[in-house]
Amino acid sequence: MSEQKEEKSLIKKILWWIISSPVSVAFIIGLSYFGFQAFVLGNNPFFNKLIMCGIGIIWFLWFMLRHLFVILLILIVIGGGVYLYYSHSRQEQVACEQKGGYWNSNTKICEEKISFWQNIQKMWEQYKSQN
């Protein structure tokens, strides 16, 4: 008895899917027809495979447009997460720049801004200390 209920339930699910999504059924029928023409009968296989690719691309675009709102919502959430991570990881650098300092990315510390000539003198001192 339970096997009959499972079969009826499966048949009901399939029929409900066919009724609720006629566009997908049309795409499946089109892919099946041109696939049968190309691979089984061999009637102009290149053209039929080309039509199959076209149907597949159109089906994919239809699916994407049908779920556009959900996809945009997911992209917004991912973008917000990336922005929050980026702003959190740059907190020290932004605080340093707001204080008027310079963030040294090599040492990861905040240094005071120095003029061009002070920078040259510092580089000269480093050069002299190495030799």
Phi, psi and omega per residue, in radians:
M1 nan -0.696 -3.115
S2 -1.219 -0.541 3.110
E3 -1.142 -0.672 3.114
Q4 -1.157 -0.677 3.110
K5 -1.148 -0.699 3.118
E6 -1.129 -0.722 3.117
E7 -1.137 -0.770 3.111
K8 -1.127 -0.676 3.124
S9 -1.136 -0.724 3.116
L10 -1.143 -0.753 3.112
I11 -1.101 -0.715 3.106
K12 -1.106 -0.707 3.132
K13 -1.117 -0.754 -3.141
I14 -1.138 -0.787 3.117
L15 -1.101 -0.708 3.118
W16 -1.125 -0.676 3.105
W17 -1.135 -0.725 3.130
I18 -1.097 -0.724 -3.132
I19 -1.233 -0.684 -3.039
S20 -1.422 -0.315 3.139
S21 -2.364 1.302 -3.110
P22 -1.209 -0.453 3.135
V23 -1.168 -0.775 3.111
S24 -1.105 -0.659 3.099
V25 -1.102 -0.737 3.121
A26 -1.107 -0.721 3.106
F27 -1.142 -0.711 3.116
I28 -1.114 -0.736 3.113
I29 -1.114 -0.751 3.121
G30 -1.110 -0.787 3.095
L31 -1.093 -0.729 -3.141
S32 -1.117 -0.759 -3.120
Y33 -1.090 -0.894 -3.097
F34 -1.264 -0.499 3.028
G35 -1.160 -0.735 3.084
F36 -1.089 -0.747 3.120
Q37 -1.099 -0.733 -3.034
A38 -1.380 -0.787 -2.966
F39 -1.678 -0.520 -3.098
V40 -1.671 -0.930 -3.089
L41 -1.454 -0.474 3.126
G42 1.293 0.382 3.118
N43 -1.406 1.892 3.103
N44 0.831 1.132 -2.982
P45 -1.087 -0.636 -3.116
F46 -1.104 -0.826 -3.127
F47 -1.122 -0.735 3.135
N48 -1.184 -0.651 3.073
K49 -1.170 -0.631 3.094
L50 -1.124 -0.745 3.084
I51 -1.118 -0.692 3.097
M52 -1.059 -0.740 3.098
C53 -1.108 -0.724 3.100
G54 -1.078 -0.760 3.107
I55 -1.109 -0.723 3.118
G56 -1.100 -0.720 3.121
I57 -1.164 -0.766 3.123
I58 -1.118 -0.685 3.110
W59 -1.103 -0.751 3.107
F60 -1.091 -0.779 3.110
L61 -1.104 -0.705 3.101
W62 -1.093 -0.734 3.114
F63 -1.099 -0.759 -3.138
M64 -1.127 -0.754 3.136
L65 -1.204 -0.572 3.118
R66 -1.161 -0.594 -3.111
H67 -1.860 0.432 -3.061
L68 -1.050 -0.746 -3.108
F69 -1.086 -0.783 3.141
V70 -1.144 -0.723 3.133
I71 -1.110 -0.767 3.103
L72 -1.105 -0.692 3.112
L73 -1.107 -0.744 3.096
I74 -1.111 -0.756 3.125
L75 -1.127 -0.644 3.103
I76 -1.142 -0.742 3.131
V77 -1.140 -0.750 3.113
I78 -1.123 -0.760 3.112
G79 -1.088 -0.712 3.092
G80 -1.112 -0.700 3.097
G81 -1.116 -0.742 3.111
V82 -1.118 -0.722 3.120
Y83 -1.122 -0.761 3.113
L84 -1.100 -0.725 3.102
Y85 -1.113 -0.763 -3.127
Y86 -1.107 -0.783 -3.123
S87 -1.211 -0.600 3.112
H88 -1.207 -0.672 -3.114
S89 -1.284 -0.300 -3.132
R90 -1.824 0.217 -3.074
Q91 -1.024 -0.809 -3.119
E92 -1.120 -0.724 -3.128
Q93 -1.129 -0.755 -3.137
V94 -1.153 -0.729 3.118
A95 -1.092 -0.676 3.113
C96 -1.122 -0.794 -3.120
E97 -1.187 -0.549 3.095
Q98 -1.225 -0.503 3.092
K99 -1.351 -0.188 3.137
G100 1.690 0.234 -3.134
G101 -1.660 -3.025 -3.139
Y102 -2.188 2.231 -3.128
W103 -1.520 2.024 3.110
N104 -1.495 1.950 -3.064
S105 -1.306 -0.348 3.127
N106 -1.316 -0.824 -3.099
T107 -1.651 -0.177 -3.136
K108 1.040 0.719 3.074
I109 -2.284 2.835 3.131
C110 -1.615 2.215 3.135
E111 -2.094 2.731 3.100
E112 -1.344 2.618 -3.134
K113 -1.243 2.429 3.112
I114 -2.149 2.700 -3.114
S115 -1.341 3.030 -3.127
F116 -1.058 -0.789 -3.092
W117 -1.230 -0.622 3.071
Q118 -1.134 -0.622 3.095
N119 -1.151 -0.722 3.107
I120 -1.136 -0.744 3.111
Q121 -1.089 -0.701 3.117
K122 -1.112 -0.748 3.117
M123 -1.144 -0.644 3.120
W124 -1.150 -0.707 3.114
E125 -1.134 -0.690 3.105
Q126 -1.152 -0.657 3.137
Y127 -1.161 -0.762 -3.128
K128 -1.156 -0.629 -3.109
S129 -1.262 -0.425 3.116
Q130 -1.370 -0.503 -3.110
N131 -1.658 nan nan
